[in-house]
């Protein structure tokens, strides 16, 4: 019998069961669908931070305000047959202003379309930040407004996104 995760650590481990296979300083997205009218689709991201990033986020726990800058852009896929979606989160106000990046390859159009559909559907996303041993340091809810990124999102083919 599956039990419902009770702690943020357990939620992270259930969303990213293979977290320990991802490289350090990687940002991994996952889209989850729910039978919930308020939040039928969720976008969660896992960041496995190095010691410097972990220290920066631990210091945030002690107070202080940070601004989060989100950016999307398109990179040419190495096959030149599709587009890759690049995403970045910059944390202004933390020591070193850490930046987290991910690239969602167009080679896996199903996963890429699922992510793009989620980006059109959500109002916020969840960022789970762990240390290299998988211990959860912080969960951040990041506000998301797809209209701010429409210039990039609109460059992807709607026929594949909506299927």
OpenMM code with the backbone's topology and positions (N, CA, C; nanometers):
from openmm import Vec3, app, unit

residues = "UNK UNK UNK UNK UNK UNK UNK UNK UNK UNK UNK UNK UNK UNK UNK UNK UNK UNK UNK UNK UNK UNK UNK UNK UNK UNK UNK UNK UNK UNK UNK UNK UNK UNK UNK UNK UNK UNK UNK UNK UNK UNK UNK UNK UNK UNK UNK UNK UNK UNK UNK UNK UNK UNK UNK UNK UNK UNK UNK UNK UNK UNK UNK UNK UNK UNK UNK UNK UNK UNK UNK UNK UNK UNK UNK UNK UNK UNK UNK UNK UNK UNK UNK UNK UNK UNK UNK UNK UNK UNK UNK UNK UNK UNK UNK UNK UNK UNK UNK UNK UNK UNK UNK UNK UNK UNK UNK UNK UNK UNK UNK UNK UNK UNK UNK UNK UNK UNK UNK UNK UNK UNK UNK UNK UNK UNK UNK UNK UNK UNK UNK UNK UNK UNK UNK UNK UNK UNK UNK UNK UNK UNK UNK UNK UNK UNK UNK UNK UNK UNK UNK UNK UNK UNK UNK UNK UNK UNK UNK UNK UNK UNK UNK".split()
positions = [
    Vec3(0.0833, -0.1176, 0.0000),
    Vec3(0.0000, 0.0000, 0.0000),
    Vec3(0.0883, 0.1246, 0.0000),
    Vec3(0.0633, 0.2123, -0.0946),
    Vec3(0.1387, 0.3374, -0.1017),
    Vec3(0.0850, 0.4364, -0.0010),
    Vec3(0.1731, 0.4965, 0.0738),
    Vec3(0.1291, 0.5973, 0.1687),
    Vec3(0.1580, 0.7351, 0.1120),
    Vec3(0.0846, 0.8325, 0.1569),
    Vec3(0.1010, 0.9697, 0.1114),
    Vec3(0.2240, 1.0297, 0.1785),
    Vec3(0.3117, 1.0928, 0.0985),
    Vec3(0.4285, 1.1577, 0.1591),
    Vec3(0.3837, 1.2660, 0.2576),
    Vec3(0.4517, 1.2706, 0.3724),
    Vec3(0.4120, 1.3660, 0.4766),
    Vec3(0.5070, 1.4837, 0.4898),
    Vec3(0.6324, 1.4642, 0.4569),
    Vec3(0.7289, 1.5730, 0.4709),
    Vec3(0.7717, 1.6198, 0.3314),
    Vec3(0.8291, 1.7388, 0.3254),
    Vec3(0.8806, 1.7878, 0.1973),
    Vec3(0.9907, 1.6969, 0.1432),
    Vec3(1.0699, 1.6386, 0.2324),
    Vec3(1.1741, 1.5442, 0.1899),
    Vec3(1.1094, 1.4243, 0.1205),
    Vec3(1.0020, 1.3717, 0.1793),
    Vec3(0.9324, 1.2576, 0.1192),
    Vec3(0.8660, 1.2946, -0.0131),
    Vec3(0.8120, 1.4154, -0.0221),
    Vec3(0.7522, 1.4610, -0.1484),
    Vec3(0.8610, 1.4669, -0.2559),
    Vec3(0.9744, 1.5258, -0.2226),
    Vec3(1.0856, 1.5350, -0.3180),
    Vec3(1.1274, 1.3959, -0.3648),
    Vec3(1.1421, 1.3036, -0.2722),
    Vec3(1.1855, 1.1688, -0.3074),
    Vec3(1.0814, 1.0952, -0.3909),
    Vec3(0.9526, 1.1248, -0.3707),
    Vec3(0.8499, 1.0593, -0.4520),
    Vec3(0.8434, 1.1195, -0.5925),
    Vec3(0.8678, 1.2499, -0.6046),
    Vec3(0.8690, 1.3138, -0.7367),
    Vec3(0.9949, 1.2794, -0.8161),
    Vec3(1.1062, 1.2636, -0.7456),
    Vec3(1.2360, 1.2389, -0.8095),
    Vec3(1.2999, 1.1144, -0.7478),
    Vec3(1.2418, 0.9960, -0.7729),
    Vec3(1.2923, 0.8746, -0.7063),
    Vec3(1.4371, 0.8405, -0.7427),
    Vec3(1.4847, 0.8881, -0.8559),
    Vec3(1.6219, 0.8597, -0.8963),
    Vec3(1.7113, 0.9831, -0.8814),
    Vec3(1.6807, 1.0658, -0.7795),
    Vec3(1.7536, 1.1905, -0.7594),
    Vec3(1.9046, 1.1684, -0.7553),
    Vec3(1.9479, 1.0567, -0.7001),
    Vec3(2.0913, 1.0335, -0.6815),
    Vec3(2.1633, 0.9982, -0.8116),
    Vec3(2.0902, 0.9867, -0.9222),
    Vec3(2.1527, 0.9591, -1.0523),
    Vec3(2.1796, 1.0881, -1.1306),
    Vec3(2.1308, 1.2015, -1.0790),
    Vec3(2.1492, 1.3282, -1.1480),
    Vec3(2.2805, 1.3923, -1.1048),
    Vec3(2.3464, 1.4621, -1.1973),
    Vec3(2.4739, 1.5263, -1.1609),
    Vec3(2.4538, 1.6466, -1.0692),
    Vec3(2.5591, 1.6768, -0.9977),
    Vec3(2.5623, 1.7943, -0.9111),
    Vec3(2.5383, 1.9196, -0.9947),
    Vec3(2.4677, 2.0161, -0.9376),
    Vec3(2.4339, 2.1430, -1.0023),
    Vec3(2.3469, 2.1243, -1.1264),
    Vec3(2.2609, 2.0223, -1.1216),
    Vec3(2.1674, 2.0021, -1.2322),
    Vec3(2.0271, 2.0425, -1.1875),
    Vec3(1.9485, 2.0882, -1.2833),
    Vec3(1.8106, 2.1298, -1.2596),
    Vec3(1.7219, 2.0364, -1.3410),
    Vec3(1.6403, 1.9580, -1.2734),
    Vec3(1.5611, 1.8533, -1.3370),
    Vec3(1.4130, 1.8848, -1.3210),
    Vec3(1.3392, 1.9007, -1.4337),
    Vec3(1.1948, 1.9275, -1.4240),
    Vec3(1.1127, 1.7984, -1.4275),
    Vec3(0.9978, 1.8026, -1.3626),
    Vec3(0.9001, 1.6942, -1.3735),
    Vec3(0.7605, 1.7570, -1.3694),
    Vec3(0.6752, 1.7093, -1.4599),
    Vec3(0.5368, 1.7552, -1.4670),
    Vec3(0.4495, 1.6463, -1.4047),
    Vec3(0.3598, 1.6887, -1.3167),
    Vec3(0.2698, 1.5955, -1.2487),
    Vec3(0.1274, 1.6410, -1.2716),
    Vec3(0.0388, 1.5450, -1.3016),
    Vec3(-0.1034, 1.5758, -1.3207),
    Vec3(-0.1815, 1.5199, -1.2027),
    Vec3(-0.2813, 1.5991, -1.1579),
    Vec3(-0.3606, 1.5635, -1.0405),
    Vec3(-0.5093, 1.5737, -1.0720),
    Vec3(-0.5887, 1.5040, -0.9940),
    Vec3(-0.7342, 1.5206, -0.9988),
    Vec3(-0.7723, 1.6286, -0.8990),
    Vec3(-0.7281, 1.7492, -0.9267),
    Vec3(-0.7496, 1.8611, -0.8367),
    Vec3(-0.7854, 1.9825, -0.9218),
    Vec3(-0.9061, 2.0335, -0.9052),
    Vec3(-0.9526, 2.1453, -0.9873),
    Vec3(-0.8677, 2.2702, -0.9668),
    Vec3(-0.8151, 2.2913, -0.8468),
    Vec3(-0.7349, 2.4109, -0.8193),
    Vec3(-0.5961, 2.4033, -0.8826),
    Vec3(-0.5408, 2.2852, -0.8881),
    Vec3(-0.4064, 2.2674, -0.9430),
    Vec3(-0.4003, 2.1322, -1.0158),
    Vec3(-0.4576, 2.1264, -1.1387),
    Vec3(-0.4608, 1.9988, -1.2101),
    Vec3(-0.3254, 1.9554, -1.2651),
    Vec3(-0.2350, 2.0503, -1.2785),
    Vec3(-0.1021, 2.0196, -1.3299),
    Vec3(-0.0001, 2.0970, -1.2466),
    Vec3(0.1103, 2.0306, -1.2155),
    Vec3(0.2146, 2.0957, -1.1355),
    Vec3(0.3491, 2.0743, -1.2037),
    Vec3(0.4326, 2.1749, -1.1923),
    Vec3(0.5696, 2.1650, -1.2412),
    Vec3(0.6611, 2.1757, -1.1201),
    Vec3(0.7404, 2.0720, -1.1014),
    Vec3(0.8375, 2.0704, -0.9923),
    Vec3(0.9758, 2.0564, -1.0536),
    Vec3(1.0725, 2.1175, -0.9873),
    Vec3(1.2102, 2.1091, -1.0340),
    Vec3(1.2998, 2.0741, -0.9164),
    Vec3(1.3962, 1.9905, -0.9441),
    Vec3(1.4941, 1.9501, -0.8439),
    Vec3(1.6285, 2.0096, -0.8809),
    Vec3(1.6910, 2.0742, -0.7823),
    Vec3(1.8268, 2.1250, -0.7997),
    Vec3(1.9143, 2.0618, -0.6934),
    Vec3(2.0166, 1.9898, -0.7381),
    Vec3(2.1121, 1.9282, -0.6466),
    Vec3(2.2325, 2.0205, -0.6418),
    Vec3(2.2466, 2.0922, -0.5316),
    Vec3(2.3458, 2.1974, -0.5231),
    Vec3(2.4796, 2.1550, -0.4672),
    Vec3(2.5816, 2.2270, -0.5107),
    Vec3(2.7140, 2.2096, -0.4531),
    Vec3(2.7177, 2.2801, -0.3177),
    Vec3(2.8285, 2.2672, -0.2472),
    Vec3(2.8389, 2.3238, -0.1124),
    Vec3(2.8137, 2.4740, -0.1103),
    Vec3(2.8653, 2.5462, -0.2087),
    Vec3(2.8489, 2.6912, -0.2132),
    Vec3(2.7019, 2.7314, -0.2280),
    Vec3(2.6297, 2.6614, -0.3142),
    Vec3(2.4875, 2.6908, -0.3344),
    Vec3(2.4076, 2.6564, -0.2092),
    Vec3(2.4393, 2.5442, -0.1489),
    Vec3(2.3695, 2.5031, -0.0269),
    Vec3(2.3896, 2.6075, 0.0826),
    Vec3(2.5119, 2.6554, 0.1001),
    Vec3(2.5396, 2.7581, 0.2017),
    Vec3(2.4603, 2.8846, 0.1726),
    Vec3(2.4514, 2.9227, 0.0442),
    Vec3(2.3758, 3.0429, 0.0075),
    Vec3(2.2288, 3.0285, 0.0459),
    Vec3(2.1690, 2.9132, 0.0184),
    Vec3(2.0273, 2.8951, 0.0511),
    Vec3(2.0054, 2.8748, 0.2007),
    Vec3(2.1006, 2.8169, 0.2699),
    Vec3(2.0887, 2.8064, 0.4147),
    Vec3(2.0930, 2.9441, 0.4790),
    Vec3(2.1717, 3.0348, 0.4235),
    Vec3(2.1766, 3.1700, 0.4792),
    Vec3(2.0458, 3.2431, 0.4534),
    Vec3(1.9765, 3.2098, 0.3438),
    Vec3(1.8458, 3.2702, 0.3179),
    Vec3(1.7454, 3.2296, 0.4251),
    Vec3(1.7606, 3.1085, 0.4764),
    Vec3(1.6694, 3.0611, 0.5801),
    Vec3(1.6762, 3.1482, 0.7050),
    Vec3(1.7894, 3.2153, 0.7251),
    Vec3(1.8083, 3.2992, 0.8430),
    Vec3(1.7519, 3.4387, 0.8245),
    Vec3(1.6927, 3.4640, 0.7097),
    Vec3(1.6340, 3.5956, 0.6840),
    Vec3(1.6901, 3.6555, 0.5583),
    Vec3(1.6368, 3.7676, 0.5256),
    Vec3(1.6819, 3.8335, 0.4041),
    Vec3(1.5865, 3.8060, 0.2896),
    Vec3(1.5849, 3.8972, 0.1968),
    Vec3(1.4936, 3.8872, 0.0827),
    Vec3(1.5738, 3.8576, -0.0428),
    Vec3(1.5193, 3.7706, -0.1271),
    Vec3(1.5821, 3.7465, -0.2559),
    Vec3(1.4807, 3.7707, -0.3668),
    Vec3(1.5305, 3.8122, -0.4807),
    Vec3(1.4493, 3.8258, -0.6009),
    Vec3(1.4874, 3.7124, -0.6939),
    Vec3(1.3866, 3.6556, -0.7585),
    Vec3(1.4105, 3.5449, -0.8506),
    Vec3(1.3831, 3.5942, -0.9921),
    Vec3(1.4821, 3.5811, -1.0764),
    Vec3(1.4688, 3.6191, -1.2163),
    Vec3(1.4587, 3.4906, -1.2985),
    Vec3(1.3495, 3.4775, -1.3745),
    Vec3(1.3325, 3.3610, -1.4598),
    Vec3(1.3520, 3.4016, -1.6057),
    Vec3(1.4170, 3.3151, -1.6792),
    Vec3(1.4409, 3.3417, -1.8200),
    Vec3(1.4164, 3.2141, -1.9008),
    Vec3(1.3588, 3.2312, -2.0184),
    Vec3(1.3440, 3.1237, -2.1157),
    Vec3(1.4091, 3.1695, -2.2452),
    Vec3(1.4687, 3.0769, -2.3169),
    Vec3(1.5195, 3.1067, -2.4491),
    Vec3(1.5278, 2.9771, -2.5279),
    Vec3(1.5490, 2.9920, -2.6569),
    Vec3(1.5573, 2.8768, -2.7458),
    Vec3(1.7013, 2.8582, -2.7878),
    Vec3(1.7432, 2.7331, -2.7870),
    Vec3(1.8746, 2.6987, -2.8402),
    Vec3(1.8537, 2.6024, -2.9559),
    Vec3(1.9392, 2.6126, -3.0536),
    Vec3(1.9307, 2.5210, -3.1668),
    Vec3(1.9694, 2.3816, -3.1203),
    Vec3(1.8905, 2.2858, -3.1600),
    Vec3(1.9191, 2.1469, -3.1279),
    Vec3(2.0353, 2.0996, -3.2152),
    Vec3(2.1182, 2.0132, -3.1598),
    Vec3(2.2357, 1.9678, -3.2350),
    Vec3(2.1979, 1.8953, -3.3643),
    Vec3(2.0753, 1.8401, -3.3711),
    Vec3(2.0309, 1.7737, -3.4939),
    Vec3(1.9789, 1.8733, -3.5979),
    Vec3(1.9561, 1.9968, -3.5539),
    Vec3(1.8987, 2.1021, -3.6383),
    Vec3(1.7592, 2.0680, -3.6903),
    Vec3(1.6949, 1.9683, -3.6324),
    Vec3(1.5604, 1.9294, -3.6737),
    Vec3(1.4535, 1.9826, -3.5798),
    Vec3(1.4945, 2.0311, -3.4649),
    Vec3(1.3984, 2.0789, -3.3650),
    Vec3(1.4655, 2.1856, -3.2796),
    Vec3(1.3896, 2.2371, -3.1832),
    Vec3(1.4393, 2.3417, -3.0945),
    Vec3(1.4511, 2.2869, -2.9528),
    Vec3(1.5490, 2.3370, -2.8791),
    Vec3(1.5629, 2.3055, -2.7377),
    Vec3(1.5143, 2.4250, -2.6576),
    Vec3(1.4470, 2.3983, -2.5478),
    Vec3(1.3997, 2.5033, -2.4584),
    Vec3(1.4961, 2.5145, -2.3411),
    Vec3(1.5522, 2.6315, -2.3229),
    Vec3(1.6428, 2.6568, -2.2108),
    Vec3(1.5701, 2.7409, -2.1069),
    Vec3(1.5968, 2.7125, -1.9814),
    Vec3(1.5298, 2.7801, -1.8706),
    Vec3(1.6334, 2.8107, -1.7633),
    Vec3(1.6210, 2.9304, -1.7034),
    Vec3(1.7170, 2.9722, -1.6027),
    Vec3(1.6457, 3.0421, -1.4875),
    Vec3(1.6935, 3.0185, -1.3677),
    Vec3(1.6473, 3.0882, -1.2479),
    Vec3(1.7684, 3.1525, -1.1831),
    Vec3(1.7633, 3.2851, -1.1684),
    Vec3(1.8699, 3.3582, -1.1019),
    Vec3(1.8200, 3.4078, -0.9676),
    Vec3(1.8998, 3.3919, -0.8650),
    Vec3(1.8609, 3.4274, -0.7284),
    Vec3(1.9423, 3.5485, -0.6840),
    Vec3(1.8854, 3.6671, -0.7055),
    Vec3(1.9518, 3.7913, -0.6725),
    Vec3(1.9306, 3.8215, -0.5236),
    Vec3(2.0353, 3.8467, -0.4560),
    Vec3(2.0276, 3.8747, -0.3133),
    Vec3(2.0896, 3.7638, -0.2303),
    Vec3(2.1165, 3.6499, -0.2925),
    Vec3(2.1901, 3.5437, -0.2235),
    Vec3(2.3380, 3.5609, -0.2540),
    Vec3(2.4216, 3.5183, -0.1631),
    Vec3(2.5656, 3.5270, -0.1829),
    Vec3(2.6039, 3.4576, -0.3143),
    Vec3(2.6691, 3.5307, -0.4013),
    Vec3(2.7123, 3.4763, -0.5288),
    Vec3(2.6047, 3.4788, -0.6366),
    Vec3(2.4833, 3.5240, -0.6023),
    Vec3(2.3718, 3.5268, -0.6980),
    Vec3(2.3654, 3.3981, -0.7806),
    Vec3(2.3424, 3.2825, -0.7154),
    Vec3(2.3439, 3.1567, -0.7899),
    Vec3(2.2393, 3.1539, -0.9016),
    Vec3(2.2744, 3.0842, -1.0071),
    Vec3(2.1858, 3.0655, -1.1212),
    Vec3(2.1718, 2.9162, -1.1468),
    Vec3(2.0487, 2.8749, -1.1755),
    Vec3(2.0192, 2.7353, -1.2062),
    Vec3(1.9644, 2.7291, -1.3472),
    Vec3(2.0197, 2.6376, -1.4283),
    Vec3(1.9799, 2.6263, -1.5679),
    Vec3(1.9402, 2.4836, -1.6023),
    Vec3(1.8491, 2.4723, -1.6988),
    Vec3(1.8167, 2.3420, -1.7545),
    Vec3(1.7898, 2.3584, -1.9027),
    Vec3(1.8115, 2.2522, -1.9759),
    Vec3(1.7858, 2.2493, -2.1190),
    Vec3(1.6942, 2.1310, -2.1454),
    Vec3(1.5785, 2.1584, -2.2049),
    Vec3(1.4821, 2.0531, -2.2367),
    Vec3(1.4925, 2.0293, -2.3868),
    Vec3(1.5496, 1.9183, -2.4207),
    Vec3(1.5813, 1.8889, -2.5598),
    Vec3(1.4567, 1.8624, -2.6428),
    Vec3(1.4588, 1.9135, -2.7638),
    Vec3(1.3518, 1.8848, -2.8578),
    Vec3(1.3587, 1.7430, -2.9117),
    Vec3(1.4700, 1.6732, -2.8861),
    Vec3(1.4806, 1.5334, -2.9276),
    Vec3(1.3748, 1.4472, -2.8590),
    Vec3(1.3360, 1.4870, -2.7388),
    Vec3(1.2282, 1.4177, -2.6675),
    Vec3(1.1067, 1.5094, -2.6699),
    Vec3(1.0373, 1.5101, -2.7843),
    Vec3(0.9270, 1.6047, -2.8031),
    Vec3(0.8125, 1.5810, -2.7056),
    Vec3(0.7908, 1.4577, -2.6642),
    Vec3(0.6814, 1.4299, -2.5704),
    Vec3(0.7088, 1.5010, -2.4382),
    Vec3(0.8290, 1.4845, -2.3850),
    Vec3(0.8641, 1.5487, -2.2579),
    Vec3(0.8676, 1.7004, -2.2730),
    Vec3(0.9224, 1.7477, -2.3844),
    Vec3(0.9293, 1.8917, -2.4059),
    Vec3(0.7893, 1.9519, -2.4178),
    Vec3(0.7010, 1.8878, -2.4921),
    Vec3(0.5645, 1.9383, -2.5075),
    Vec3(0.4881, 1.9351, -2.3758),
    Vec3(0.5127, 1.8322, -2.2964),
    Vec3(0.4485, 1.8234, -2.1647),
    Vec3(0.4920, 1.9414, -2.0772),
    Vec3(0.6201, 1.9731, -2.0808),
    Vec3(0.6715, 2.0861, -2.0026),
    Vec3(0.6146, 2.2181, -2.0539),
    Vec3(0.6126, 2.2370, -2.1847),
    Vec3(0.5606, 2.3622, -2.2409),
    Vec3(0.4126, 2.3773, -2.2087),
    Vec3(0.3367, 2.2698, -2.2198),
    Vec3(0.1948, 2.2748, -2.1826),
    Vec3(0.1796, 2.3142, -2.0361),
    Vec3(0.2641, 2.2594, -1.9499),
    Vec3(0.2598, 2.2955, -1.8076),
    Vec3(0.2921, 2.4438, -1.7893),
    Vec3(0.3909, 2.4941, -1.8631),
    Vec3(0.4286, 2.6352, -1.8503),
    Vec3(0.3155, 2.7288, -1.8924),
    Vec3(0.2301, 2.6833, -1.9826),
    Vec3(0.1129, 2.7618, -2.0202),
    Vec3(0.0026, 2.7519, -1.9147),
    Vec3(0.0026, 2.6473, -1.8346),
    Vec3(-0.1102, 2.6152, -1.7463),
    Vec3(-0.0928, 2.6567, -1.6007),
    Vec3(0.0288, 2.6753, -1.5565),
    Vec3(0.0535, 2.6961, -1.4135),
    Vec3(0.0645, 2.8434, -1.3772),
    Vec3(0.0454, 2.8715, -1.2480),
    Vec3(0.0670, 3.0057, -1.1922),
    Vec3(0.1930, 3.0115, -1.1066),
    Vec3(0.2445, 2.8956, -1.0715),
    Vec3(0.3662, 2.8862, -0.9924),
    Vec3(0.4280, 2.7482, -1.0154),
    Vec3(0.5522, 2.7355, -0.9781),
    Vec3(0.6192, 2.6063, -0.9833),
    Vec3(0.6926, 2.5853, -0.8524),
    Vec3(0.7323, 2.4634, -0.8300),
    Vec3(0.7992, 2.4273, -0.7050),
    Vec3(0.9448, 2.3912, -0.7345),
    Vec3(1.0347, 2.4488, -0.6569),
    Vec3(1.1769, 2.4212, -0.6708),
    Vec3(1.2255, 2.3552, -0.5424),
    Vec3(1.2721, 2.2317, -0.5554),
    Vec3(1.3284, 2.1564, -0.4433),
    Vec3(1.4799, 2.1663, -0.4535),
    Vec3(1.5440, 2.2180, -0.3500),
    Vec3(1.6891, 2.2352, -0.3493),
    Vec3(1.7467, 2.1404, -0.2446),
    Vec3(1.8370, 2.0530, -0.2905),
    Vec3(1.8983, 1.9573, -0.1992),
    Vec3(2.0495, 1.9744, -0.2004),
    Vec3(2.1113, 1.9150, -0.1002),
    Vec3(2.2568, 1.9070, -0.1022),
    Vec3(2.2963, 1.7835, -0.1832),
    Vec3(2.4253, 1.7587, -0.1948),
    Vec3(2.4735, 1.6473, -0.2772),
    Vec3(2.4319, 1.5108, -0.2234),
    Vec3(2.3926, 1.5051, -0.0950),
    Vec3(2.3477, 1.3799, -0.0348),
    Vec3(2.1958, 1.3631, -0.0406),
    Vec3(2.1286, 1.4568, -0.1064),
    Vec3(1.9836, 1.4463, -0.1210),
    Vec3(1.9035, 1.4997, -0.0043),
    Vec3(1.9707, 1.5655, 0.0904),
    Vec3(1.8989, 1.6252, 0.2028),
    Vec3(1.8362, 1.7557, 0.1567),
    Vec3(1.7074, 1.7683, 0.1769),
    Vec3(1.6348, 1.8859, 0.1317),
    Vec3(1.6762, 2.0079, 0.2127),
    Vec3(1.7182, 2.1120, 0.1421),
    Vec3(1.7594, 2.2371, 0.2052),
    Vec3(1.6440, 2.3361, 0.2048),
    Vec3(1.5722, 2.3411, 0.0934),
    Vec3(1.4700, 2.4441, 0.0764),
    Vec3(1.3715, 2.3992, -0.0308),
    Vec3(1.2437, 2.4351, -0.0110),
    Vec3(1.1432, 2.4246, -0.1159),
    Vec3(1.0942, 2.5664, -0.1411),
    Vec3(1.1024, 2.6096, -0.2656),
    Vec3(1.0577, 2.7444, -0.3008),
    Vec3(0.9406, 2.7331, -0.3974),
    Vec3(0.8384, 2.8096, -0.3709),
    Vec3(0.7293, 2.8234, -0.4662),
    Vec3(0.7581, 2.9495, -0.5456),
    Vec3(0.7756, 2.9343, -0.6755),
    Vec3(0.8128, 3.0453, -0.7626),
    Vec3(0.6922, 3.0830, -0.8472),
    Vec3(0.6552, 3.2092, -0.8401),
    Vec3(0.5425, 3.2579, -0.9200),
    Vec3(0.5784, 3.2489, -1.0680),
    Vec3(0.4787, 3.2144, -1.1501),
    Vec3(0.5014, 3.1985, -1.2928),
    Vec3(0.3891, 3.2661, -1.3699),
    Vec3(0.4256, 3.3451, -1.4689),
    Vec3(0.3285, 3.4086, -1.5573),
    Vec3(0.3750, 3.3824, -1.6998),
    Vec3(0.3051, 3.2917, -1.7692),
    Vec3(0.3516, 3.2537, -1.9026),
    Vec3(0.3498, 3.3706, -2.0002),
    Vec3(0.2671, 3.4722, -1.9741),
    Vec3(0.2607, 3.5883, -2.0637),
    Vec3(0.3961, 3.6596, -2.0710),
    Vec3(0.4740, 3.6544, -1.9629),
    Vec3(0.6059, 3.7172, -1.9626),
    Vec3(0.7046, 3.6444, -2.0534),
    Vec3(0.6708, 3.5203, -2.0902),
    Vec3(0.7619, 3.4376, -2.1694),
    Vec3(0.6981, 3.3955, -2.3023),
    Vec3(0.5912, 3.4631, -2.3401),
    Vec3(0.5149, 3.4229, -2.4585),
    Vec3(0.5983, 3.4311, -2.5864),
    Vec3(0.6926, 3.5239, -2.5939),
    Vec3(0.7755, 3.5364, -2.7142),
    Vec3(0.8533, 3.4075, -2.7411),
    Vec3(0.8957, 3.3400, -2.6366),
    Vec3(0.9675, 3.2129, -2.6528),
    Vec3(0.8688, 3.0980, -2.6664),
    Vec3(0.7730, 3.0895, -2.5768),
    Vec3(0.6790, 2.9769, -2.5780),
    Vec3(0.6029, 2.9678, -2.7098),
    Vec3(0.5688, 3.0803, -2.7667),
    Vec3(0.4897, 3.0804, -2.8899),
    Vec3(0.5678, 3.0284, -3.0103),
    Vec3(0.6967, 3.0109, -2.9979),
    Vec3(0.7768, 2.9589, -3.1088),
    Vec3(0.7713, 2.8066, -3.1214),
    Vec3(0.7033, 2.7433, -3.0269),
    Vec3(0.6870, 2.5990, -3.0345),
    Vec3(0.5529, 2.5683, -3.0998),
    Vec3(0.5450, 2.4575, -3.1684),
    Vec3(0.4284, 2.4209, -3.2478),
    Vec3(0.3104, 2.3824, -3.1583),
    Vec3(0.2028, 2.4616, -3.1632),
    Vec3(0.0858, 2.4351, -3.0807),
    Vec3(0.0217, 2.2999, -3.1110),
    Vec3(0.0273, 2.2536, -3.2335),
    Vec3(-0.0375, 2.1271, -3.2663),
    Vec3(0.0233, 2.0143, -3.1852),
    Vec3(0.1520, 2.0193, -3.1613),
    Vec3(0.2144, 1.9130, -3.0825),
    Vec3(0.1952, 1.9390, -2.9339),
    Vec3(0.1888, 2.0643, -2.8923),
    Vec3(0.1724, 2.0955, -2.7510),
    Vec3(0.0362, 2.0507, -2.7010),
    Vec3(-0.0666, 2.0727, -2.7793),
    Vec3(-0.2021, 2.0466, -2.7326),
    Vec3(-0.2458, 1.9025, -2.7493),
    Vec3(-0.1642, 1.8185, -2.8126),
    Vec3(-0.1999, 1.6761, -2.8278),
    Vec3(-0.1732, 1.6005, -2.7016),
] * unit.nanometer
topology = app.Topology()
chain = topology.addChain("A")
for resn in residues:
    res = topology.addResidue(resn, chain)
    for name in ("N", "CA", "C"):
        topology.addAtom(name, app.Element.getBySymbol(name[0]), res)
